[in-house]
Amino acid sequence: MAKTRSSLEAAGLTQRTANISERVKKIVVSPIKEMRILAEKVPGAISFGQGMPYVDTSPEIKEKLIFALKTKDISKYSTSPGLPELRQKLAERVMKKRGLQGILSENILVTVGAMEGLGAAIMTVINPGDEVIVVTPGFSSHIEQILLAGGKPVFVPLIEKKSWALDANAFKKAITKKTKAILLCNPSNPTGTVYSKKDLQEIEQLVLKNNLILILDEPYDFLLYDNAEFYSPASNPALKNNLIACFSFSKEFAMTGYRIGYVYADSGIINQMMKVHDAFCICAARISQEAALAALSISDEFTKDLVKKLDYNRKLVMSWLDKMPELFEYQVPKGAYYIFPRYKIENLTKKNPKLKDINSFDFCLKLLYEAKVETVPGAAFGPAGENHIRMSFGAKPEELEEGMKRLKKWSENLTQ
Ligand SMILES: Cc1ncc(COP(=O)(O)O)c(C=O)c1O
């Protein structure tokens, strides 16, 4: 197991500690972004790192945004919760997406990506010492956000052999008097699992029975493969008062750089979250709110095409991993654009004793510097992620092809 949770530290960076708060000293930059920082300094590196779709934002969105820039005064702040027209449209969107009724703009907060929504949600409901149940492997930034709020992430492992399924029983066992919330990302980053309705409904019952808050992170709800069926607990009206659902424009509309997302929750929760949102950002960037309005008006052809392209990439990466059974085994991702292979430490050790116990941080750094391939250490996603790497397949197919070629060549030298 790695001694650090930071790729930058594993690569030798030392951090200033004088005059730095305990709160901040406890957290790391998510290794997803750290690997990007390190890879930027490796000329020609191919990225399987940060999750970004390679396609550009739809030209229709861009044209509408240019029109808005020319015809409206969008140089001013919006009110803190977001443009009224956008909140109204997002309320309608949540009703349509989740088959709900009665959602009002008061139930919506426009945020700086899903990320700020998640951060504001955690700051709003978590007191220092509160426990938040997260899965492992689970999204690395959730862990940092919980720690930043003074909370304690309690890790519940997914079941790898069952394609990284939820273990509802383990959730039940993890609940204590200090449990305040459960945080779930579905489809999963980093494993690509689309959780089953049955397992999610068991978790809903635990939430209601123990009066917890269920924080949902669903930026990949549109990105499903092999006819996988997606179910969201947000569609259960009984959960209305115990739910904060965070959404994003980043992936669905290829707008990662616009930094725009939204939250759906009970208006009482939204009003409290607004305090955090105001304290940190005042409002989401007005120009990005206009872009979000434009995105909501285009046909769904753009997103359908994006899903097809990413499915092509998924198959490409899997076909290459299939050529390296000595080094990797993996579960087939059914959603999102990540795959989470395990590197077979037993084979590595047999063939090269120097690699005995190589942790995922060192594995990814070696891969970056020796093969010029950027991936993310599995340990960034909690303890069950160790001895795995996360690979995003959002990049251009020709880049992925080149990256996989490099990986194969590198792996042959490693295991010979
Ligand atoms: C699970 C998950 N949540 C949140 C985010 C952040 O999304 P946004 O760009 O909307 O802040 C990401 C981005 O990769 C993600 O994978």
Ligand as a Chemical Component Dictionary entry (heavy atoms), coordinates in Angstrom:
data_LIG
# 
_chem_comp.id                   LIG 
_chem_comp.type                 NON-POLYMER 
_chem_comp.pdbx_formal_charge   0 
_chem_comp.three_letter_code    LIG 
# 
loop_
_chem_comp_atom.comp_id 
_chem_comp_atom.atom_id 
_chem_comp_atom.alt_atom_id 
_chem_comp_atom.type_symbol 
_chem_comp_atom.charge 
_chem_comp_atom.model_Cartn_x 
_chem_comp_atom.model_Cartn_y 
_chem_comp_atom.model_Cartn_z 
_chem_comp_atom.pdbx_ordinal 
LIG C1 C1 C 0 -18.096 11.339 -10.688 1  
LIG C2 C2 C 0 -17.808 12.744 -11.019 2  
LIG N1 N1 N 0 -18.389 13.712 -10.310 3  
LIG C3 C3 C 0 -18.164 14.994 -10.555 4  
LIG C4 C4 C 0 -17.302 15.366 -11.557 5  
LIG C5 C5 C 0 -17.086 16.814 -11.810 6  
LIG O1 O1 O 0 -18.004 17.234 -12.760 7  
LIG P1 P1 P 0 -18.083 18.763 -13.186 8  
LIG O2 O2 O 0 -17.183 18.939 -14.356 9  
LIG O3 O3 O 0 -19.530 18.947 -13.550 10 
LIG O4 O4 O 0 -17.690 19.554 -12.018 11 
LIG C6 C6 C 0 -16.657 14.408 -12.321 12 
LIG C7 C7 C 0 -15.690 14.779 -13.354 13 
LIG O5 O5 O 0 -14.947 14.002 -13.883 14 
LIG C8 C8 C 0 -16.931 13.056 -12.055 15 
LIG O6 O6 O 0 -16.370 12.078 -12.756 16 
# 
loop_
_chem_comp_bond.comp_id 
_chem_comp_bond.atom_id_1 
_chem_comp_bond.atom_id_2 
_chem_comp_bond.value_order 
_chem_comp_bond.pdbx_ordinal 
LIG C1 C2 SING 1  
LIG C2 N1 SING 2  
LIG C2 C8 DOUB 3  
LIG N1 C3 DOUB 4  
LIG C3 C4 SING 5  
LIG C4 C5 SING 6  
LIG C4 C6 DOUB 7  
LIG C5 O1 SING 8  
LIG O1 P1 SING 9  
LIG P1 O2 DOUB 10 
LIG P1 O3 SING 11 
LIG P1 O4 SING 12 
LIG C6 C7 SING 13 
LIG C6 C8 SING 14 
LIG C7 O5 DOUB 15 
LIG C8 O6 SING 16 
# 
